[in-house]
Every structure is written in C-alpha cells, then in structure tokens.
Amino acid sequence: MEHIIASVLPIFIITLLGKVIRTHWLKSDEFWRGLETLSYFLLFPVVLFNYISDADLSAFHLIKLVFALIIATSIVSGGLVILQKKYNIDGKLFTSIFQGSIRYNSYIFFALGDALYGKEGMVIVAVIAAYMIIYTNFLSVMTFSVYSPMSDEDKIKNNVSQWSIFVKNLTMNPLIIASIMGFLFNYLNIDLTLSFQRTLQTLSNAALAMGILCVGSGLRFTITSINNFAIGVSLLAKLLILPAVTFIIFKLMGITGLAHSVGLLYSSLPTATNSYLLSKQLGGDAESMSSIITFSIVLSVISLAILTYILA
C-alpha cells in the first residue's frame, strides 16, 4: 500500500501544482493552451509511438485484455442508459454523465503506468490507450447523437454534424495517428536508429510532467444544484462501478499478472479532460462536464490507491 501511495501521490501533487501555477503565477490562457497543444499533438503521440512500435503485439494476453476492457465499458454504458430511461435524465446532462463515467485521462494513465509498472507496464498502457481511445470516443459521440442531437440551426451555423465531428476526431486525432504509425513500424519490423530512439525517449519523459501540469491547470471546483447529481453518478460509475465490473470480467476471463494490474489501473482512472471540449463542440452540458472532470481527478487520488491495493 505504501508503494502505491508513494507512486500515486506525486502525480496528484504535480496536478495541484498546475492549478496553483495557473492561479497565482502563469495566468495566461494562451500559455496553457499552447502547452496543452504541445502535449496533445506532439509529446503524448511520441509516447504512444515509442512503446507500440517496440511492443509484442502478437501476445494473446494483450488481445484478451483489450477485449475484457471493452466488455466492462459496454456493461457500464448499458447501465447508464437504463438509468437515464428510468429517471428521465435531461439529455444534455446525461451526455456529461456518460462521458464522465467511461472516458479516461490518458495523461494520468501514462504517468501512473510509468511510476507503478515501468517500461514493461508502459507497453500494455500504450496498447490499451490505442484501442480504448477509439472505442470510448465512438460511444461518446453516439450518445450525443441520441440524447443531445444538434439542431438544424446549429448544423447550419457550424457546418458540421455530430458524426462528421466523430470522423474528424478519429482521423485527425494525433494519438490515434501515432498509434497507427506505431503498429505499422511494429508490423513491418522497422528498426529506428539509436539517436532517434533517444530523441523519442527524451520527448516521452517530458510528456508526463507537462501533461499532468496541464490537467491541473484546468481544474474547476464548481458544484450547483443542477450538476450535483451528475457529479455523484459519474464518480460512482467511474471510480467504483467500472473498476468492480472490470475486476469481475478479469476473473471470468482468467486475466492475471501485469496485464491484470494495468487493466485495473485503466478502469480506475479519472475522466478525460478533453471531454469538456467534446461537450462544447456537440452542444452538451459543458459546465457540468468541467465539474465532473475536476472532482473525478481530485477523488481518484484516494480511489486509485485503495482500489489498486485491494483488487490488484
């Protein structure tokens, strides 16, 4: 338990440091947008490419692990749909609840994966990220199209539809592009020069700290009578129910060892910070989404340590 806390706590100290720096020192929105853009479009894609290009992707345990995570995510998603129908939750609010319950924070995933499991674990982290980015984005956009469809006026005004944004998010997503490139280099067995490998490793090391600072800079501690329910449901689903369902699926499918530990870490992560951007793009409840993101990050420091210790 002490080792887990020692690995988890520094990540969240850096997260809070990002909030303090933005509030009291580097207050420029332009600076933080630039740093987040650098992390999202260059540094984290390098991390994905670096590990996927060198991973043993033919290993059956990785394929089974991803399949198990898809099943667990699908079960929780189905439960959320039933909850919405039973309590007639507002569609826009439900899109925030849904994203907050199934999407994951890749910055924290990579940082904790490296701290807890080292290079071998980071290979599994990269493979999970490559597949689950696509699946969770697909489910999220599908939820918007059903529960908060764009009006004809919004479609004309923005010259887009929900599905065109989905296609754009997939085809232009730097993490997905980097994953595909990593798979290609891996499949074609292309060897990188030593100098290029070291360049990629240096950029990968920079990605983790900078990404976590960006996460902290976006924290917004706001609770209203409207989003109180959404925050509660999302936190329960993301930080408790999804890890528990994942644990059961792993037991049934016989997933053990390092794959088991990294998979549980994935299921216990706070929600993705770019869920807020998707809510704004597709006309969801962006303010509730922002609050869900913040409180899931803050509370996950406790839930991650406890669940990783109990279930691993």
Helices and strands as residue ranges (DSSP letters): H 2-24, H 29-38, I 39-43, H 44-52, H 60-87, H 91-102, H 106-147, H 152-158, H 162-171, H 174-187, H 194-217, H 227-236, I 237-241, H 242-253, H 257-267, H 275-281, H 286-311
